[in-house]
Every structure is written in structure tokens, then in C-alpha cells.
Amino acid sequence: MLLLDDDDELALVPTAHEAGFAASLGDEGIAAIDERLLRHASAAPHKVARVIDEALEEAGFDPWEDGCVELHARRVIALVEAGRLQGFGRLRKPRWSEVRLPIAP
């Protein structure tokens, strides 16, 4: 499934491919994904699919690799939950949701 192309929704539980991809990256690789996602977000809301696509392109990841896009989408959700991004819409549907960097009070 390529979440950036249609209305598919990220599964609640990671697939074996996604878990394997995450394990192959390790903690440093996951942290690098998070930093790329944050670099491609801005103060203005952007579609989650766009942020993920730009982060994938920067890293040279193949979006057709099983679990790659899904892991990035899951990391966006983790960044929102951690307060590092603000999310709008159903984040498990990257084409139909948006994120931005938090606005300082």
C-alpha cells in the first residue's frame, strides 16, 4: 500500500514489513526520519503526504519499499503525540490531514 497515492488508512498496528524496516534502521535511523519530517514541516499547515514525500526524497528512500511510507506516517503521528508537530484531520490518512510546527505562545 502506498499511502501517498490514495485514500487508504494507516493500519493501527505496524505490519511485519514496517516493523522489519524500522528494526533495520535502529534508533538513529528513526531519529533521522523524525528530523527530516520536522525539516519539511513549517509554521503553515502542509498535507502530511507532502511532508512524508519530501522527507522520503531527501533521504533517498524508495516509497515503494514495503513499510517505508507507513513508518514515516507512524512517525508523523508520534511527533504530533510528542508535541513536536501539531496535527489536523485524521493523521492515519496522510492525503487528508495536515501538520505544522507548533506556534510559540
C-alpha positions in Angstrom: 0.0 0.0 0.0 1.3 3.4 -0.9 -0.4 5.8 1.5 0.5 8.9 -0.5 -1.5 7.9 -3.6 -5.0 7.2 -2.4 -7.4 7.3 0.4 -6.0 4.2 2.3 -5.6 4.5 6.0 -2.6 3.5 8.1 -3.2 0.3 10.0 -3.5 0.6 13.8 -0.7 -2.0 14.2 2.5 -2.0 12.2 2.9 -4.7 9.5 5.7 -7.2 9.6 7.4 -5.3 6.7 7.1 -2.0 8.6 8.4 -3.4 11.8 11.3 -5.0 9.9 12.1 -1.7 8.1 12.1 0.1 11.5 14.3 -2.5 13.1 16.8 -2.3 10.2 17.1 1.5 10.8 17.6 1.3 14.5 17.2 4.2 16.9 19.5 6.5 15.0 17.6 5.9 11.7 14.3 6.6 13.3 15.6 9.8 14.8 16.9 10.8 11.4 13.4 10.2 9.9 11.9 12.4 12.7 14.4 15.2 11.9 13.7 15.1 8.2 9.9 15.2 8.8 10.4 18.2 11.1 12.5 20.0 8.5 9.8 19.6 5.9 7.1 20.9 8.1 6.6 24.6 8.6 4.6 27.1 10.6 1.9 26.9 7.9 -0.1 23.6 7.7 1.0 21.2 5.0 -0.5 17.9 3.9 1.0 15.0 5.7 1.5 13.3 2.4 3.6 16.2 1.1 5.8 16.3 4.3 6.4 12.5 4.0 7.1 12.6 0.3 9.7 15.4 0.8 11.3 13.5 3.7 11.5 10.3 1.6 13.0 12.1 -1.3 15.6 13.9 0.9 16.7 10.5 2.4 16.6 8.7 -0.9 14.1 6.1 0.4 12.1 4.1 -2.1 8.4 4.9 -1.4 7.5 1.5 -2.9 9.6 -0.4 -0.4 7.2 -2.3 1.9 6.7 -0.4 5.2 8.7 2.7 4.3 5.8 5.1 3.8 3.9 3.6 6.7 6.8 4.0 9.1 7.1 7.7 8.1 3.3 8.2 8.6 3.6 6.5 12.0 6.5 8.8 12.9 4.4 11.8 12.0 1.8 10.6 14.4 4.4 10.1 17.1 5.7 13.6 16.6 2.2 15.0 17.0 1.7 13.0 20.1 5.1 14.3 21.5 4.0 17.9 20.8 6.8 18.4 18.2 4.1 18.9 15.5 0.5 20.0 15.5 -1.8 17.7 13.6 -5.1 18.4 11.9 -7.6 15.8 10.5 -7.2 12.1 10.6 -3.4 11.6 10.6 -3.7 8.0 9.6 -4.9 9.3 6.2 -1.9 11.3 5.0 -3.6 12.8 2.0 -6.4 14.1 4.0 -4.6 15.5 7.1 -2.1 18.3 7.8 0.7 19.1 10.2 2.6 22.2 11.1 5.3 23.2 13.6 3.9 24.3 16.9 3.3 28.0 17.3 5.0 29.5 20.3 2.6 31.3 22.7 
